[in-house]
Amino acid sequence: MPSALDSQPMTNLDDQGRPEPLPDVDVPTTIVGFLEFQRATFEWKCSGLDAAGLAVTVGASSMTLGGMMKHLALCEESWFCEKLLGHEPTAPWDAVNWEADPDWEWHSASQDTPDELRVLWRSEVTHARAAIDQALTYGDLEQPARRAWPDGRSPSLCWILCHMIEEYARHNGHADLIRESIDGLTGE
């Protein structure tokens, strides 16, 4: 089974098998290392759950781990492939009527099996890693995304990486609460 941990080599793995960012490497490796740690944390929080587990909500929120997984898959594809490299959306994103349902990924996740959600997320993480590697081969962290925002500004690769760390960290907090409500699993 492929894992979010199938990433660039890291020598330090914690008790959950997450790659801890190395303390004595260059800035791009450090930033990507923290993104990989957040990805692995999310994968850990979703591991071993069936469809019912991925559909659990907590409190007044409609957020589920399955919806989060599909949302993060979209974020990976959108930020790294579409915005950073300027590629066109790929399936399933290219067939979505985003005007009719701007939160389609959250809503449609309940129609997907756990395996479909995991394959989609892992696939988009793999594509995002390749996009990051490609970008770093030809430029540095300050390089602008090829696709600009509507106001004409283009975020840098550094901004996109930091944004994705923040995106995962925020959702990992949500995932902590949901997972604890399912089976008591706690931890960062």
Backbone as CSV, one residue per row, in Angstrom:
resi,resn,N_x,N_y,N_z,CA_x,CA_y,CA_z,C_x,C_y,C_z
1,MET,0.852,-1.176,0.000,0.000,0.000,0.000,0.900,1.241,0.000
2,PRO,0.793,2.122,-1.035,1.590,3.341,-1.043,1.186,4.240,0.126
3,SER,2.124,5.031,0.563,1.879,5.861,1.734,2.387,7.263,1.506
4,ALA,1.817,8.214,2.246,2.318,9.589,2.199,3.759,9.623,2.663
5,LEU,4.196,8.568,3.313,5.570,8.528,3.795,6.537,8.095,2.706
6,ASP,6.040,7.731,1.530,6.898,7.373,0.407,7.400,8.645,-0.246
7,SER,8.082,9.450,0.515,8.536,10.752,0.060,10.054,10.781,0.031
8,GLN,10.593,11.978,-0.138,12.040,12.091,-0.164,12.625,11.510,1.115
9,PRO,13.844,10.951,1.022,14.437,10.286,2.189,14.570,11.211,3.393
10,MET,14.146,10.709,4.519,14.292,11.403,5.789,14.771,10.353,6.768
11,THR,15.718,10.700,7.590,16.300,9.682,8.459,15.558,9.514,9.768
12,ASN,14.825,10.511,10.211,14.161,10.439,11.506,12.673,10.167,11.332
13,LEU,12.232,9.013,11.826,10.805,8.708,11.822,10.343,8.655,13.264
14,ASP,9.177,9.240,13.540,8.656,9.205,14.902,7.911,7.892,15.150
15,ASP,7.255,7.784,16.303,6.576,6.547,16.683,5.435,6.165,15.743
16,GLN,4.889,7.117,15.002,3.815,6.837,14.053,4.359,6.662,12.634
17,GLY,5.673,6.686,12.479,6.281,6.518,11.159,6.312,7.787,10.330
18,ARG,6.061,8.929,10.983,6.078,10.200,10.250,7.512,10.711,10.116
19,PRO,7.872,11.228,8.939,9.232,11.743,8.743,9.404,13.090,9.436
20,GLU,10.306,13.139,10.383,10.564,14.405,11.070,11.561,15.209,10.247
21,PRO,11.278,16.482,10.007,12.191,17.309,9.219,13.580,17.344,9.863
22,LEU,14.586,17.193,9.036,15.960,17.225,9.527,16.334,18.649,9.931
23,PRO,17.089,18.811,11.012,17.382,20.142,11.536,18.555,20.860,10.870
24,ASP,19.284,20.194,10.001,20.513,20.783,9.483,20.611,20.719,7.961
25,VAL,19.501,21.029,7.291,19.471,20.998,5.823,19.100,22.384,5.289
26,ASP,19.106,22.518,3.977,18.816,23.818,3.375,17.341,24.193,3.538
27,VAL,17.031,25.437,3.221,15.677,25.965,3.433,14.627,25.212,2.615
28,PRO,14.816,24.967,1.311,13.778,24.219,0.589,13.511,22.838,1.183
29,THR,14.562,22.125,1.571,14.396,20.794,2.158,13.675,20.883,3.495
30,THR,13.961,21.914,4.269,13.287,22.110,5.555,11.796,22.353,5.355
31,ILE,11.458,23.263,4.458,10.040,23.593,4.236,9.283,22.394,3.688
32,VAL,9.843,21.719,2.690,9.191,20.530,2.136,9.102,19.446,3.209
33,GLY,10.110,19.342,4.066,10.083,18.363,5.157,8.926,18.596,6.114
34,PHE,8.651,19.860,6.430,7.516,20.151,7.313,6.182,19.848,6.616
35,LEU,6.096,20.085,5.303,4.880,19.715,4.568,4.706,18.195,4.599
36,GLU,5.787,17.443,4.384,5.695,15.979,4.419,5.253,15.482,5.799
37,PHE,5.731,16.118,6.850,5.317,15.740,8.203,3.819,15.970,8.387
38,GLN,3.307,17.093,7.905,1.871,17.377,8.024,1.052,16.400,7.186
39,ARG,1.529,16.077,5.980,0.835,15.084,5.154,0.769,13.741,5.887
40,ALA,1.888,13.320,6.457,1.937,12.035,7.163,1.043,12.045,8.397
41,THR,0.944,13.181,9.069,0.048,13.298,10.222,-1.401,13.102,9.781
42,PHE,-1.777,13.723,8.666,-3.135,13.561,8.157,-3.399,12.098,7.783
43,GLU,-2.445,11.479,7.111,-2.626,10.079,6.734,-2.805,9.197,7.973
44,TRP,-2.031,9.467,9.015,-2.133,8.714,10.267,-3.532,8.868,10.859
45,LYS,-4.070,10.076,10.861,-5.390,10.323,11.452,-6.507,9.615,10.679
46,CYS,-6.285,9.359,9.388,-7.308,8.705,8.567,-7.073,7.203,8.417
47,SER,-5.967,6.703,8.935,-5.607,5.300,8.702,-6.580,4.337,9.387
48,GLY,-6.832,3.243,8.698,-7.619,2.167,9.269,-9.108,2.410,9.378
49,LEU,-9.587,3.514,8.857,-11.016,3.819,8.983,-11.801,3.324,7.775
50,ASP,-13.009,2.846,8.034,-13.911,2.434,6.969,-14.784,3.625,6.560
51,ALA,-15.760,3.379,5.702,-16.633,4.447,5.210,-17.358,5.146,6.351
52,ALA,-17.818,4.389,7.332,-18.518,5.005,8.471,-17.572,5.927,9.238
53,GLY,-16.347,5.492,9.458,-15.378,6.317,10.163,-15.041,7.588,9.407
54,LEU,-14.912,7.485,8.090,-14.591,8.665,7.280,-15.778,9.620,7.160
55,ALA,-16.974,9.188,7.567,-18.174,10.030,7.484,-18.582,10.639,8.819
56,VAL,-17.837,10.372,9.891,-18.175,10.892,11.220,-18.007,12.407,11.256
57,THR,-18.943,13.068,11.943,-18.845,14.506,12.193,-18.771,14.719,13.702
58,VAL,-18.350,15.919,14.081,-18.247,16.260,15.504,-18.993,17.566,15.733
59,GLY,-19.826,17.584,16.739,-20.540,18.804,17.094,-21.408,19.320,15.957
60,ALA,-21.419,20.623,15.793,-22.262,21.255,14.785,-21.636,21.236,13.398
61,SER,-20.384,20.806,13.292,-19.676,20.823,12.012,-20.132,19.681,11.110
62,SER,-20.190,19.939,9.813,-20.494,18.891,8.835,-19.208,18.294,8.260
63,MET,-18.059,18.748,8.752,-16.770,18.298,8.240,-16.527,16.832,8.606
64,THR,-16.063,16.053,7.613,-15.712,14.647,7.814,-14.274,14.423,7.374
65,LEU,-13.689,13.328,7.826,-12.340,12.982,7.376,-12.319,12.668,5.887
66,GLY,-13.379,12.030,5.383,-13.465,11.758,3.948,-13.520,13.049,3.139
67,GLY,-14.342,14.003,3.590,-14.409,15.301,2.918,-13.083,16.028,2.980
68,MET,-12.435,15.951,4.136,-11.115,16.573,4.301,-10.103,15.959,3.343
69,MET,-10.156,14.644,3.212,-9.210,13.959,2.332,-9.383,14.422,0.886
70,LYS,-10.625,14.527,0.448,-10.879,14.965,-0.930,-10.527,16.443,-1.091
71,HIS,-10.810,17.240,-0.083,-10.457,18.665,-0.115,-8.940,18.841,-0.209
72,LEU,-8.190,18.099,0.596,-6.736,18.223,0.563,-6.163,17.700,-0.750
73,ALA,-6.801,16.695,-1.338,-6.384,16.237,-2.669,-6.545,17.368,-3.681
74,LEU,-7.680,18.064,-3.606,-7.906,19.210,-4.496,-6.867,20.301,-4.250
75,CYS,-6.578,20.587,-3.000,-5.573,21.617,-2.685,-4.215,21.261,-3.273
76,GLU,-3.817,20.006,-3.145,-2.530,19.554,-3.701,-2.502,19.807,-5.211
77,GLU,-3.545,19.370,-5.900,-3.599,19.506,-7.358,-3.681,20.972,-7.762
78,SER,-4.537,21.712,-7.099,-4.777,23.100,-7.469,-3.541,23.972,-7.251
79,TRP,-2.949,23.891,-6.075,-1.807,24.764,-5.780,-0.547,24.391,-6.531
80,PHE,-0.212,23.113,-6.561,1.072,22.727,-7.136,1.024,22.477,-8.638
81,CYS,-0.021,21.862,-9.127,-0.084,21.548,-10.553,-0.705,22.680,-11.366
82,GLU,-1.866,23.154,-10.927,-2.539,24.214,-11.683,-1.871,25.576,-11.501
83,LYS,-1.751,26.020,-10.262,-1.246,27.377,-10.029,0.268,27.471,-10.226
84,LEU,1.022,26.604,-9.541,2.479,26.696,-9.614,2.991,26.423,-11.025
85,LEU,2.581,25.299,-11.621,3.100,24.925,-12.935,2.245,25.409,-14.098
86,GLY,1.023,25.853,-13.822,0.163,26.363,-14.892,-0.565,25.301,-15.683
87,HIS,-0.648,24.080,-15.161,-1.350,22.997,-15.853,-2.865,23.195,-15.758
88,GLU,-3.558,22.577,-16.677,-5.019,22.563,-16.641,-5.482,21.527,-15.623
89,PRO,-6.671,21.705,-15.041,-7.188,20.707,-14.100,-7.312,19.335,-14.765
90,THR,-7.111,18.298,-13.961,-7.266,16.927,-14.433,-8.483,16.304,-13.753
91,ALA,-8.817,15.075,-14.157,-9.951,14.371,-13.557,-9.657,14.098,-12.083
92,PRO,-10.623,14.199,-11.223,-12.038,14.486,-11.466,-12.365,15.974,-11.480
93,TRP,-11.384,16.806,-11.183,-11.613,18.235,-10.971,-12.079,18.958,-12.230
94,ASP,-11.667,18.482,-13.396,-11.986,19.164,-14.646,-13.455,19.036,-15.052
95,ALA,-14.171,18.093,-14.447,-15.569,17.881,-14.815,-16.555,18.486,-13.807
96,VAL,-16.045,19.179,-12.807,-16.898,19.713,-11.743,-17.464,21.065,-12.148
97,ASN,-18.749,21.265,-11.869,-19.375,22.577,-12.054,-19.217,23.321,-10.728
98,TRP,-18.098,24.033,-10.601,-17.768,24.706,-9.348,-18.727,25.842,-9.030
99,GLU,-19.346,26.420,-10.047,-20.326,27.487,-9.796,-21.571,26.909,-9.143
100,ALA,-21.976,25.719,-9.541,-23.168,25.082,-8.966,-22.914,24.594,-7.542
101,ASP,-21.675,24.151,-7.273,-21.341,23.660,-5.938,-19.878,23.978,-5.643
102,PRO,-19.610,25.155,-5.070,-18.222,25.542,-4.780,-17.525,24.628,-3.768
103,ASP,-18.289,23.844,-3.020,-17.718,22.905,-2.048,-17.927,21.454,-2.482
104,TRP,-17.901,21.235,-3.777,-18.172,19.917,-4.348,-17.328,18.821,-3.713
105,GLU,-16.026,19.089,-3.504,-15.161,18.033,-2.977,-15.618,17.583,-1.595
106,TRP,-16.083,18.517,-0.778,-16.582,18.171,0.557,-17.870,17.359,0.445
107,HIS,-18.782,17.803,-0.408,-20.101,17.165,-0.525,-20.027,15.802,-1.212
108,SER,-19.196,15.678,-2.238,-19.165,14.450,-3.029,-18.368,13.328,-2.368
109,ALA,-17.569,13.631,-1.375,-16.734,12.595,-0.736,-17.559,11.456,-0.151
110,SER,-18.766,11.746,0.286,-19.610,10.695,0.878,-20.036,9.650,-0.157
111,GLN,-19.907,9.981,-1.438,-20.255,9.035,-2.509,-19.068,8.160,-2.904
112,ASP,-17.883,8.450,-2.369,-16.671,7.706,-2.703,-16.371,6.675,-1.627
113,THR,-15.768,5.573,-2.034,-15.342,4.572,-1.051,-14.058,5.055,-0.374
114,PRO,-13.751,4.494,0.799,-12.483,4.846,1.434,-11.280,4.616,0.516
115,ASP,-11.293,3.510,-0.222,-10.175,3.247,-1.140,-10.092,4.301,-2.235
116,GLU,-11.229,4.710,-2.779,-11.222,5.760,-3.815,-10.667,7.066,-3.263
117,LEU,-11.073,7.420,-2.058,-10.578,8.659,-1.448,-9.077,8.584,-1.196
118,ARG,-8.624,7.458,-0.662,-7.188,7.314,-0.383,-6.361,7.332,-1.666
119,VAL,-6.832,6.648,-2.695,-6.111,6.630,-3.975,-6.058,8.037,-4.566
120,LEU,-7.157,8.749,-4.525,-7.184,10.111,-5.054,-6.211,11.004,-4.293
121,TRP,-6.271,10.981,-2.962,-5.383,11.825,-2.165,-3.920,11.476,-2.416
122,ARG,-3.599,10.188,-2.363,-2.201,9.774,-2.574,-1.717,10.134,-3.970
123,SER,-2.578,9.998,-4.949,-2.211,10.348,-6.322,-1.907,11.833,-6.444
124,GLU,-2.748,12.655,-5.835,-2.521,14.104,-5.914,-1.275,14.516,-5.127
125,VAL,-0.994,13.842,-4.012,0.244,14.117,-3.275,1.445,13.759,-4.157
126,THR,1.372,12.626,-4.851,2.465,12.223,-5.743,2.665,13.252,-6.853
127,HIS,1.578,13.706,-7.455,1.681,14.730,-8.510,2.254,16.029,-7.953
128,ALA,1.831,16.395,-6.750,2.328,17.626,-6.135,3.823,17.527,-5.844
129,ARG,4.262,16.372,-5.364,5.703,16.189,-5.120,6.499,16.366,-6.402
130,ALA,5.992,15.785,-7.486,6.684,15.918,-8.775,6.713,17.378,-9.221
131,ALA,5.611,18.093,-8.994,5.561,19.517,-9.361,6.567,20.327,-8.550
132,ILE,6.670,20.042,-7.257,7.630,20.745,-6.400,9.050,20.446,-6.869
133,ASP,9.333,19.164,-7.118,10.669,18.783,-7.590,11.005,19.479,-8.903
134,GLN,10.037,19.508,-9.819,10.255,20.174,-11.109,10.534,21.659,-10.902
135,ALA,9.747,22.300,-10.086,9.934,23.730,-9.846,11.295,24.009,-9.221
136,LEU,11.698,23.197,-8.265,12.983,23.423,-7.600,14.175,23.074,-8.491
137,THR,13.944,22.269,-9.521,14.997,21.965,-10.478,15.315,23.196,-11.330
138,TYR,14.292,23.982,-11.624,14.452,25.117,-12.527,14.432,26.478,-11.850
139,GLY,14.213,26.512,-10.562,14.149,27.798,-9.881,14.274,27.633,-8.381
140,ASP,14.128,28.745,-7.683,14.250,28.720,-6.226,12.890,28.954,-5.582
141,LEU,12.886,29.125,-4.284,11.640,29.320,-3.550,10.928,30.613,-3.903
142,GLU,11.656,31.576,-4.430,11.049,32.870,-4.755,10.345,32.880,-6.114
143,GLN,10.491,31.810,-6.894,9.871,31.803,-8.222,8.358,31.952,-8.103
144,PRO,7.778,32.765,-8.989,6.330,32.966,-8.926,5.569,31.812,-9.579
145,ALA,4.365,31.610,-9.113,3.477,30.639,-9.740,3.204,31.107,-11.170
146,ARG,3.027,30.165,-12.070,2.768,30.505,-13.475,1.358,31.040,-13.691
147,ARG,0.450,30.660,-12.814,-0.929,31.135,-12.945,-1.162,32.185,-11.861
148,ALA,-1.419,33.402,-12.284,-1.606,34.527,-11.356,-3.016,34.526,-10.775
149,TRP,-3.142,35.205,-9.639,-4.444,35.436,-9.045,-5.208,36.452,-9.889
150,PRO,-6.521,36.591,-9.687,-7.296,37.558,-10.467,-6.764,38.995,-10.387
151,ASP,-6.103,39.358,-9.283,-5.572,40.713,-9.154,-4.204,40.880,-9.819
152,GLY,-3.702,39.827,-10.464,-2.442,39.906,-11.185,-1.221,39.466,-10.396
153,ARG,-1.344,39.328,-9.092,-0.198,38.873,-8.293,-0.035,37.358,-8.433
154,SER,1.209,36.902,-8.322,1.505,35.468,-8.348,2.230,35.096,-7.067
155,PRO,1.677,34.168,-6.303,2.371,33.756,-5.087,3.659,33.009,-5.445
156,SER,4.633,33.097,-4.577,5.893,32.381,-4.796,5.727,30.918,-4.392
157,LEU,6.667,30.096,-4.836,6.682,28.698,-4.408,6.771,28.623,-2.886
158,CYS,7.576,29.496,-2.277,7.688,29.516,-0.812,6.324,29.787,-0.179
159,TRP,5.585,30.756,-0.691,4.264,31.090,-0.161,3.334,29.881,-0.285
160,ILE,3.353,29.220,-1.446,2.473,28.072,-1.669,2.818,26.947,-0.694
161,LEU,4.109,26.655,-0.523,4.509,25.604,0.415,4.069,25.939,1.842
162,CYS,4.301,27.183,2.255,3.889,27.586,3.614,2.375,27.541,3.759
163,HIS,1.657,27.945,2.719,0.189,27.879,2.755,-0.278,26.433,2.919
164,MET,0.355,25.508,2.194,-0.059,24.105,2.291,0.288,23.514,3.659
165,ILE,1.390,23.944,4.265,1.686,23.510,5.637,0.573,23.981,6.557
166,GLU,0.166,25.232,6.391,-0.920,25.803,7.200,-2.233,25.065,6.937
167,GLU,-2.512,24.756,5.684,-3.751,24.053,5.309,-3.819,22.693,6.008
168,TYR,-2.732,21.943,5.917,-2.697,20.642,6.586,-2.752,20.781,8.098
169,ALA,-1.994,21.717,8.662,-1.961,21.869,10.120,-3.346,22.192,10.659
170,ARG,-4.064,23.077,9.967,-5.419,23.442,10.413,-6.335,22.225,10.349
171,HIS,-6.290,21.502,9.220,-7.164,20.341,9.090,-6.714,19.181,9.972
172,ASN,-5.431,19.101,10.282,-4.988,18.070,11.220,-5.581,18.303,12.607
173,GLY,-5.786,19.555,12.974,-6.477,19.845,14.232,-7.908,19.339,14.198
174,HIS,-8.590,19.572,13.078,-9.952,19.035,12.924,-9.924,17.504,12.976
175,ALA,-8.953,16.923,12.258,-8.845,15.462,12.196,-8.597,14.868,13.584
176,ASP,-7.809,15.560,14.410,-7.578,15.094,15.787,-8.894,14.922,16.532
177,LEU,-9.738,15.934,16.456,-11.012,15.890,17.183,-11.938,14.798,16.651
178,ILE,-12.016,14.704,15.326,-12.897,13.692,14.732,-12.398,12.293,15.079
179,ARG,-11.093,12.064,14.898,-10.554,10.721,15.163,-10.724,10.337,16.633
180,GLU,-10.499,11.265,17.539,-10.682,10.967,18.965,-12.121,10.565,19.248
181,SER,-13.081,11.211,18.556,-14.492,10.860,18.785,-14.841,9.484,18.241
182,ILE,-14.065,8.993,17.287,-14.347,7.686,16.673,-13.848,6.556,17.564
183,ASP,-12.572,6.599,17.920,-11.990,5.458,18.625,-11.012,5.842,19.743
184,GLY,-11.015,7.129,20.084,-10.148,7.563,21.179,-8.698,7.810,20.792
185,LEU,-8.342,7.626,19.519,-6.964,7.866,19.085,-6.616,9.337,19.304
186,THR,-5.581,9.570,20.061,-5.139,10.934,20.303,-3.665,11.058,19.960
187,GLY,-3.184,12.244,19.938,-1.805,12.536,19.604,-1.766,13.692,18.637
188,GLU,-0.587,14.242,18.464,-0.492,15.447,17.644,-1.145,15.357,16.314
